[in-house]
Amino acid sequence: MSEGIDNLLFASEVTVKELRAVLFDLDDTLYPESQFVLGGFRAVAIWGEKSFGLPEETSYHRLQKMFDDGIRERTFDLWLGEMNLATREHISMAVRVYRDHDPSIRPYPDVLPLLEHLRKRYLLGVVTDGDWRAQRRKIDALGISEFFEIEILT
């Protein structure tokens, strides 16, 4: 396993003997970000039903379809706009619900064994951007903090 990991991770001018630390990105590197996105959409759909009487399943499937169609910006503006509900306050609340939901996410299957292997030889860290509170909840939900000497959330 070690030789394969070394070949995969360190195909550069830096030799493995010189390497002291390995930094990882979080989203779509350690887990599939779509898990977080779809969980957030579920939370927003529940909020939409409670706040406006919009059917949860209909809203969830609409948000999922937008994601599947490649819409990655202004999703809640568009979704709320379809129901003439796209006020600044409603959009801000949808974003807050999305960011503040408790994620139900799992790392990719090989991530935990890889981190376990690498931490025996290197210092490990994770660097991630986005709302730092959401990124913190993701790391906690994945149960991976124990592997990292440093976590940089920007």
N, CA and C of each residue as an Amber inpcrd file, in Angstrom:
protein
   462
   0.8270000  -1.1930000   0.0000000   0.0000000   0.0000000   0.0000000
   0.8680000   1.2520000   0.0000000   1.9250000   1.3030000   0.7800000
   2.7530000   2.4910000   0.9050000   3.3270000   2.9380000  -0.4260000
   3.9010000   2.0370000  -1.1960000   4.5130000   2.4120000  -2.4650000
   3.4750000   3.0140000  -3.4060000   2.3020000   2.4130000  -3.4670000
   1.2480000   2.9360000  -4.3270000   0.8030000   4.3150000  -3.8980000
   0.6640000   4.5330000  -2.5990000   0.2820000   5.8430000  -2.0820000
   1.3650000   6.8540000  -2.4070000   2.6170000   6.4900000  -2.1600000
   3.7120000   7.4000000  -2.4590000   3.7210000   7.7840000  -3.9320000
   3.5290000   6.8300000  -4.8130000   3.5070000   7.1140000  -6.2440000
   2.3410000   8.0040000  -6.6140000   1.1930000   7.7830000  -6.0120000
  -0.0030000   8.5500000  -6.3220000   0.0990000   9.9810000  -5.8180000
   0.5220000  10.1430000  -4.5730000   0.4820000  11.4550000  -3.9400000
   1.6760000  12.3450000  -4.2590000   2.7940000  11.7580000  -4.5810000
   4.0080000  12.5490000  -4.6100000   4.7080000  12.5400000  -5.9650000
   3.9570000  12.5670000  -7.0190000   4.5380000  12.6000000  -8.3630000
   4.9600000  14.0290000  -8.6640000   6.0600000  14.4450000  -8.0650000
   6.5910000  15.7870000  -8.2700000   8.0940000  15.7540000  -8.0480000
   8.6890000  16.9420000  -8.0290000  10.1260000  17.0160000  -7.8050000
  10.4830000  16.7250000  -6.3480000   9.5380000  16.8670000  -5.4450000
   9.7870000  16.6080000  -4.0270000   9.8420000  15.1040000  -3.8170000
  10.8710000  14.6470000  -3.1760000  10.9510000  13.2210000  -2.8830000
  10.2090000  12.9370000  -1.5940000   9.7950000  11.7240000  -1.4230000
   9.0550000  11.3210000  -0.2340000   9.8950000  11.5410000   1.0140000
  11.2000000  11.3550000   0.9330000  12.0700000  11.5430000   2.0940000
  12.0900000  12.9940000   2.5510000  11.8860000  13.9440000   1.6290000
  11.8700000  15.3570000   1.9880000  10.5240000  15.7870000   2.5670000
   9.5120000  15.0660000   2.2860000   8.1610000  15.4380000   2.6600000
   7.9550000  15.3100000   4.1600000   7.3440000  16.3370000   4.7600000
   7.0800000  16.3330000   6.1960000   5.5840000  16.3410000   6.5200000
   4.7970000  16.8620000   5.5830000   3.3650000  17.0190000   5.8480000
   2.5680000  16.8220000   4.5670000   1.3160000  16.4360000   4.7400000
   0.3890000  16.2930000   3.6300000  -0.8680000  17.0780000   3.9970000
  -1.2840000  17.9670000   3.1040000  -2.5000000  18.7520000   3.3050000
  -3.5800000  18.2540000   2.3550000  -4.7860000  18.2110000   2.8560000
  -5.9300000  17.7710000   2.0670000  -6.9500000  18.8820000   1.9610000
  -7.6020000  18.9420000   0.8200000  -8.8210000  19.7230000   0.6770000
  -9.9390000  18.8650000   1.2750000 -11.0570000  19.4550000   1.6170000
 -12.1450000  18.6990000   2.2350000 -13.1900000  18.2400000   1.2100000
 -13.8570000  19.1990000   0.6000000 -14.9920000  18.9010000  -0.2720000
 -14.5470000  18.2120000  -1.5600000 -15.1720000  17.0880000  -1.8540000
 -14.9020000  16.2730000  -3.0370000 -13.4950000  15.6810000  -3.0590000
 -12.7830000  15.7720000  -1.9480000 -11.4920000  15.1060000  -1.7970000
 -11.6050000  14.0290000  -0.7320000 -12.1520000  14.3870000   0.4150000
 -12.2950000  13.4280000   1.5100000 -13.6970000  12.8230000   1.5760000
 -14.6610000  13.4730000   0.9770000 -16.0350000  12.9640000   0.9180000
 -16.7160000  13.5990000  -0.2980000 -17.7820000  12.9760000  -0.7980000
 -18.5000000  13.5780000  -1.9340000 -19.3570000  14.7600000  -1.4680000
 -19.0210000  15.9530000  -1.9440000 -19.7260000  17.1500000  -1.5000000
 -21.2230000  17.0920000  -1.7970000 -21.6090000  16.3330000  -2.7960000
 -23.0330000  16.2270000  -3.1200000 -23.8440000  15.7180000  -1.9230000
 -23.2190000  14.9330000  -1.0390000 -23.9200000  14.4790000   0.1700000
 -24.3440000  15.6750000   1.0240000 -23.4310000  16.6260000   1.1910000
 -23.7410000  17.8230000   1.9710000 -24.7970000  18.6650000   1.2650000
 -24.6290000  18.8500000  -0.0220000 -25.5510000  19.6730000  -0.8090000
 -26.9750000  19.1180000  -0.7060000 -27.1270000  17.8350000  -0.9340000
 -28.4730000  17.2450000  -0.9170000 -29.0730000  17.2680000   0.4930000
 -28.2510000  17.0850000   1.5030000 -28.7490000  17.2170000   2.8810000
 -29.2000000  18.6360000   3.1690000 -28.4590000  19.6040000   2.6570000
 -28.8570000  21.0010000   2.8210000 -30.1380000  21.3150000   2.0750000
 -30.2770000  20.7510000   0.8900000 -31.5200000  20.9320000   0.1480000
 -32.7050000  20.3400000   0.9060000 -32.4930000  19.2090000   1.5500000
 -33.5700000  18.6010000   2.3460000 -33.9680000  19.5430000   3.4800000
 -32.9710000  20.1200000   4.1580000 -33.2630000  21.0540000   5.2490000
 -34.0220000  22.2760000   4.7380000 -33.6350000  22.7900000   3.5840000
 -34.3140000  23.9540000   2.9980000 -35.7380000  23.5780000   2.5830000
 -35.9200000  22.3830000   2.0450000 -37.2630000  21.9420000   1.6510000
 -38.1800000  21.8270000   2.8730000 -37.6450000  21.3330000   3.9810000
 -38.4270000  21.2610000   5.2260000 -38.7910000  22.6680000   5.6940000
 -37.8190000  23.5710000   5.6450000 -38.0780000  24.9690000   6.0070000
 -39.1460000  25.5760000   5.0900000 -39.0690000  25.2960000   3.7880000
 -40.0540000  25.8190000   2.8420000 -41.4620000  25.3420000   3.1480000
 -41.5680000  24.0920000   3.5750000 -42.8930000  23.5690000   3.9350000
 -43.4170000  24.2410000   5.1990000 -42.5580000  24.3650000   6.2130000
 -42.9810000  24.9920000   7.4750000 -43.2930000  26.4720000   7.3030000
 -42.5090000  27.1500000   6.4830000 -42.6530000  28.5990000   6.3380000
 -43.7260000  29.0210000   5.3480000 -43.8900000  28.2630000   4.2750000
 -44.7660000  28.7000000   3.1820000 -45.7820000  27.6560000   2.7490000
 -45.7470000  26.4710000   3.3500000 -46.6600000  25.4140000   2.9480000
 -46.2780000  24.7310000   1.6440000 -45.0320000  24.9260000   1.2120000
 -44.5630000  24.2670000  -0.0100000 -44.3180000  22.7910000   0.2870000
 -44.8090000  21.8850000  -0.5240000 -44.5980000  20.4600000  -0.2520000
 -43.0990000  20.1260000  -0.2280000 -42.6700000  19.5210000   0.8830000
 -41.2450000  19.2080000   1.0780000 -40.6630000  18.4100000  -0.0810000
 -41.3250000  17.3230000  -0.4570000 -40.7710000  16.4560000  -1.5050000
 -40.6720000  17.1780000  -2.8450000 -41.6750000  17.9780000  -3.1680000
 -41.6510000  18.7300000  -4.4220000 -40.4790000  19.7100000  -4.4360000
 -40.3060000  20.4240000  -3.3270000 -39.2000000  21.3860000  -3.2330000
 -37.8520000  20.6790000  -3.3010000 -37.7320000  19.6010000  -2.5540000
 -36.4650000  18.8610000  -2.5460000 -36.1140000  18.3730000  -3.9510000
 -37.0700000  17.7860000  -4.6330000 -36.8050000  17.2680000  -5.9790000
 -36.4990000  18.3990000  -6.9660000 -37.1120000  19.5540000  -6.7800000
 -36.8160000  20.6930000  -7.6580000 -35.3820000  21.1750000  -7.4260000
 -34.9910000  21.3020000  -6.1610000 -33.6270000  21.7330000  -5.8480000
 -32.6040000  20.7120000  -6.3530000 -32.9180000  19.4390000  -6.1840000
 -32.0290000  18.3780000  -6.6760000 -31.9080000  18.4370000  -8.2030000
 -32.9980000  18.6790000  -8.8850000 -32.9790000  18.7810000 -10.3520000
 -32.1140000  19.9460000 -10.7930000 -32.2210000  21.0670000 -10.0960000
 -31.3930000  22.2230000 -10.4220000 -29.9170000  21.8680000 -10.2590000
 -29.5960000  21.1660000  -9.1860000 -28.2150000  20.7250000  -8.9480000
 -27.7630000  19.7810000 -10.0520000 -28.6090000  18.8170000 -10.3840000
 -28.2850000  17.8630000 -11.4510000 -28.0940000  18.5610000 -12.7960000
 -28.7940000  19.6700000 -12.9960000 -28.6870000  20.4370000 -14.2370000
 -27.4790000  21.3800000 -14.2390000 -26.7010000  21.3580000 -13.1510000
 -25.4820000  22.1640000 -13.1060000 -25.6300000  23.5390000 -12.5040000
 -26.7740000  23.8400000 -11.9410000 -26.9600000  25.1560000 -11.3130000
 -26.2570000  25.1350000  -9.9640000 -25.2670000  26.0220000  -9.8090000
 -24.4630000  26.0630000  -8.5820000 -24.4820000  27.4360000  -7.9200000
 -25.1020000  28.3880000  -8.5500000 -25.1820000  29.7420000  -7.9920000
 -26.6220000  30.2160000  -8.0240000 -26.9840000  30.9530000  -7.0010000
 -28.3140000  31.5600000  -6.8990000 -29.4400000  30.5280000  -6.9530000
 -29.1560000  29.3350000  -6.4890000 -30.1450000  28.2530000  -6.5250000
 -31.4060000  28.6290000  -5.7660000 -31.2380000  29.1790000  -4.5630000
 -32.4060000  29.5050000  -3.7550000 -33.1470000  30.7130000  -4.2960000
 -32.4300000  31.6450000  -4.9180000 -33.0890000  32.7740000  -5.5870000
 -34.0270000  32.2470000  -6.6720000 -33.5090000  31.3280000  -7.4760000
 -34.2910000  30.7760000  -8.5850000 -35.4750000  29.9540000  -8.0780000
 -35.2090000  29.0850000  -7.1070000 -36.2660000  28.2260000  -6.5590000
 -37.3720000  29.0670000  -5.9350000 -37.0100000  30.0080000  -5.0690000
 -38.0260000  30.8630000  -4.4390000 -38.7100000  31.7580000  -5.4700000
 -37.9570000  32.1720000  -6.4810000 -38.5420000  33.0010000  -7.5330000
 -39.6360000  32.2860000  -8.3040000 -39.5090000  30.9850000  -8.4420000
 -40.5390000  30.2110000  -9.1400000 -41.8860000  30.2700000  -8.4210000
 -41.8590000  30.5580000  -7.1310000 -43.0920000  30.6660000  -6.3420000
 -43.3880000  32.1040000  -5.9300000 -42.7080000  33.0690000  -6.5500000
 -42.8520000  34.4890000  -6.2140000 -42.5680000  34.7560000  -4.7330000
 -41.5600000  34.0890000  -4.2060000 -41.1730000  34.2390000  -2.8050000
 -39.7370000  34.7280000  -2.6470000 -39.1110000  35.1810000  -3.7110000
 -37.6840000  35.5050000  -3.6980000 -37.4040000  36.8980000  -3.1300000
 -37.7350000  37.0940000  -1.8610000 -37.3520000  38.3310000  -1.1930000
 -35.9490000  38.1590000  -0.6110000 -35.3010000  39.2600000  -0.3410000
 -33.9550000  39.2100000   0.2510000 -33.9890000  38.4130000   1.5700000
 -35.0040000  38.6440000   2.3600000 -35.1320000  37.9530000   3.6530000
 -35.3050000  36.4420000   3.4630000 -36.1530000  36.0360000   2.5400000
 -36.3860000  34.6030000   2.3060000 -35.1340000  33.9120000   1.7540000
 -34.4630000  34.5790000   0.8350000 -33.2410000  34.0060000   0.2570000
 -32.1780000  33.8590000   1.3380000 -32.0100000  34.8980000   2.1500000
 -31.0210000  34.8440000   3.2330000 -31.3380000  33.7270000   4.2150000
 -32.6140000  33.5500000   4.5010000 -32.9990000  32.4820000   5.4380000
 -32.7410000  31.1080000   4.8270000 -33.0350000  30.9290000   3.5590000
 -32.7620000  29.6460000   2.8960000 -31.2710000  29.3330000   2.9300000
 -30.4430000  30.3300000   2.6610000 -28.9900000  30.1340000   2.7190000
 -28.5660000  29.7690000   4.1370000 -29.1180000  30.4420000   5.1280000
 -28.7760000  30.1490000   6.5230000 -29.1800000  28.7240000   6.8990000
 -30.3820000  28.3120000   6.5110000 -30.8390000  26.9460000   6.7990000
 -29.9040000  25.9310000   6.1350000 -29.5370000  26.1960000   4.8980000
 -28.6330000  25.3160000   4.1560000 -27.2900000  25.1960000   4.8740000
 -26.6930000  26.3220000   5.2050000 -25.3660000  26.3030000   5.8320000
 -25.3910000  25.7290000   7.2440000 -26.4880000  25.9310000   7.9580000
 -26.5470000  25.5340000   9.3690000 -27.0730000  24.1190000   9.6030000
 -27.4490000  23.4060000   8.5530000 -27.9970000  22.0640000   8.7800000
 -26.9050000  21.1230000   9.2970000 -27.3360000  20.1280000  10.0540000
 -26.4080000  19.1110000  10.5610000 -26.1930000  18.0790000   9.4600000
 -24.9720000  18.0350000   8.9130000 -24.7420000  17.1490000   7.7680000
 -24.7210000  15.6710000   8.1480000 -25.2570000  14.8760000   7.2700000
 -25.1740000  13.4270000   7.3760000 -24.3260000  12.9760000   6.1930000
 -23.0050000  12.9710000   6.4150000 -22.0580000  12.7020000   5.3390000
 -21.0790000  11.6260000   5.7810000 -20.5030000  10.9560000   4.8040000
 -19.5350000   9.8760000   5.0530000 -18.3160000  10.0800000   4.1580000
 -17.1190000   9.7660000   4.6790000 -15.9380000   9.8880000   3.8260000
 -15.9560000   8.8550000   2.7090000 -15.1980000   9.1340000   1.6490000
 -14.9980000   8.1240000   0.6160000 -14.4460000   6.8630000   1.2820000
 -14.7190000   5.6890000   0.7330000 -14.3360000   4.4210000   1.3900000
 -12.8490000   4.2950000   1.7470000 -11.9570000   4.8060000   0.9310000
 -10.5200000   4.6380000   1.1930000  -9.9040000   5.7390000   2.0440000
 -10.6850000   6.7400000   2.4150000 -10.1210000   7.8940000   3.1120000
  -9.5960000   7.5410000   4.5030000 -10.3810000   6.8910000   5.3200000
  -9.9240000   6.6060000   6.6850000  -8.6840000   5.7130000   6.7080000
  -8.6370000   4.6360000   5.9110000  -7.3910000   3.8560000   5.8840000
  -6.1900000   4.6720000   5.3780000  -6.4140000   5.5340000   4.4140000
  -5.3310000   6.3690000   3.8990000  -4.8250000   7.3170000   4.9780000
  -5.7380000   8.0020000   5.6570000  -5.3330000   8.9310000   6.7100000
  -4.6030000   8.2000000   7.8400000  -5.1030000   7.0260000   8.1990000
  -4.4510000   6.2140000   9.2390000  -3.0240000   5.8590000   8.8230000
  -2.8550000   5.4750000   7.5920000  -1.5280000   5.1170000   7.0770000
  -0.5980000   6.3320000   7.0510000  -1.0790000   7.4230000   6.5200000
  -0.2290000   8.6010000   6.3480000   0.1520000   9.2500000   7.6720000
  -0.7280000   9.2300000   8.6540000  -0.4060000   9.9160000   9.9070000
   0.7300000   9.2400000  10.6640000   1.0670000   8.0140000  10.3040000
   2.2100000   7.3370000  10.9160000   3.5240000   7.9070000  10.3980000
   3.4890000   8.5710000   9.2390000   4.7180000   9.0420000   8.5980000
   4.8030000  10.5580000   8.4240000   3.6550000  11.2330000   8.4030000
   3.6410000  12.6560000   8.0860000   2.6910000  13.3980000   9.0220000
   2.9240000  14.7070000   9.1220000   1.9330000  15.5720000   9.7370000
   0.8300000  15.7670000   8.7110000  -0.4060000  15.7490000   9.1470000
  -1.5370000  15.8960000   8.2350000  -2.3190000  17.1600000   8.5660000
  -2.8860000  17.7500000   7.5350000  -3.7300000  18.9090000   7.7150000
  -4.8420000  18.9320000   6.6850000  -5.8460000  19.7280000   6.9880000
  -6.9490000  19.9340000   6.0480000  -7.1080000  21.4420000   5.8680000
  -7.2900000  21.8520000   4.6180000  -7.4950000  23.2490000   4.2640000
  -8.7870000  23.3000000   3.4630000  -9.7120000  24.1550000   3.8910000
 -11.0020000  24.1960000   3.2180000 -11.5650000  25.6120000   3.2500000
 -12.3110000  25.9520000   2.2130000 -12.9340000  27.2640000   2.1770000
 -14.4440000  27.1090000   2.1760000 -15.1060000  28.2100000   2.3620000
 -16.5600000  28.2090000   2.5020000 -16.9060000  28.7280000   3.8810000
 -18.1640000  28.7720000   4.2000000 -18.5760000  29.2170000   5.5280000
 -17.8880000  28.3320000   6.5660000 -17.0740000  28.9280000   7.4280000
 -16.2480000  28.1300000   8.3310000 -17.0810000  27.2930000   9.2920000
 -18.2530000  27.7890000   9.6610000 -19.1050000  27.0080000  10.5790000
 -19.6060000  25.7400000   9.8880000 -19.9910000  25.8700000   8.6220000
 -20.4360000  24.6940000   7.8640000 -19.2700000  23.7220000   7.6660000
 -18.0890000  24.2690000   7.3670000 -16.9210000  23.4040000   7.1700000
 -16.5660000  22.6680000   8.4690000 -16.7080000  23.3450000   9.6010000
 -16.4520000  22.7130000  10.9050000 -17.4350000  21.5600000  11.1290000
 -18.7120000  21.7930000  10.8120000 -19.7210000  20.7360000  10.9880000
 -19.4260000  19.5460000  10.0820000 -18.9210000  19.8030000   8.8820000
 -18.5650000  18.7130000   7.9670000 -17.4380000  17.8610000   8.5580000
 -16.3880000  18.5100000   9.0230000 -15.2580000  17.7780000   9.6060000
 -15.7300000  16.9630000  10.8050000 -16.5580000  17.5670000  11.6530000
 -17.0810000  16.8480000  12.8190000 -17.9400000  15.6600000  12.3980000
 -18.7980000  15.8660000  11.4110000 -19.6810000  14.7820000  10.9540000
 -18.8820000  13.6300000  10.3540000 -17.7670000  13.9460000   9.7040000
 -16.9250000  12.9080000   9.1060000 -16.0790000  12.1740000  10.1490000
 -15.9180000  12.7770000  11.3150000 -15.1260000  12.1520000  12.3700000
 -13.6520000  12.0290000  12.0330000 -13.0900000  13.0550000  11.4010000
 -11.7090000  12.9610000  10.9230000 -10.7410000  13.9100000  11.6190000
 -11.2100000  14.7090000  12.5740000 -10.3290000  15.6690000  13.2420000
  -9.1100000  15.0190000  13.8740000  -9.2750000  13.8370000  14.3880000
  -8.1750000  13.1670000  15.0870000  -6.9480000  12.9570000  14.1970000
  -7.1250000  12.9550000  12.9020000  -6.0280000  12.7060000  11.9780000
  -5.1810000  13.9530000  11.6960000  -5.7260000  15.1350000  11.9650000
  -5.0890000  16.3660000  11.5140000  -4.4020000  17.1320000  12.6280000
  -3.1730000  17.5400000  12.3330000  -2.4310000  18.4110000  13.2330000
  -2.9250000  19.8500000  13.1030000  -3.3950000  20.1770000  11.9030000
  -3.8810000  21.5290000  11.6550000  -5.1120000  21.4660000  10.7550000
  -6.0570000  22.3400000  11.0610000  -7.2590000  22.5050000  10.2460000
  -7.3860000  23.9760000   9.9350000  -7.3640000  24.3150000   8.6640000
  -7.4870000  25.7130000   8.2460000  -8.8260000  25.8540000   7.5390000
  -9.7230000  26.6160000   8.1840000 -11.0730000  26.8430000   7.6530000
 -11.1660000  28.3100000   7.2770000 -11.3130000  28.5810000   5.9850000
 -11.3560000  29.9910000   5.5580000 -12.7180000  30.3360000   5.0430000
